[in-house]
Amino acid sequence: MSTSIRISDATKRKLEALKREGESYDDLLDRLARSDRDVAEMAGFGPDGTDEHMRSKRAELNESFEGRESPGEPRDRSDEE
């Protein structure tokens, strides 16, 4: 069963910008309409230890970025002369 809703052209453009590749408008609206409660109900879906594993991997990733330039940040070239 389908339902039609009327939206302005401006709203449609905004929704198109938010839409992911291969995502239907129904999927998009469902994703946008999720509540904090929906997300909370999904918590704990992974096996025990998943949260610690994710924290560990995030820390490793953060450490790998230490000392790297930020995009748009001028590079210190004083060592190159």
C-alpha angles and dihedrals in degrees: 000000000000134000128202122220126188118230133169122257089248091054091048091053090051091050091047089054091053095045116107123223109282093008118133121221088249090055091046094051091045090052092048093047095055113121131214086255091058090053092046090053089056092054114112094029093128129076120273112284095030092115093052091046090052092049090050093049091047090052090050091050092048090050090051089057095051111114094017122123120255114238109270093015113128113249119239103240097172090109092055097066 
